[in-house]
């Protein structure tokens, strides 16, 4: 499933909220389930992408440290 932008999510959310007046109790529960699935799917994707970026940064830092041949010089004046 493709993630929604915030604008798309808000549109679906607002449409369901405005239509709630005409919904039965079962339809209201289904509406809430749909909203939860949409929101948490997007939130999980954001967390996963942030974890990937963090992992790349850590890997780059570890590689840089491994390639370092020690302290080159210290200049205390």
Long-range contacts (C-beta under 8 A, 24 or more apart in sequence): 1-41, 3-41, 3-42, 3-45, 4-38, 4-42, 9-38, 9-39, 9-42, 12-38, 13-38
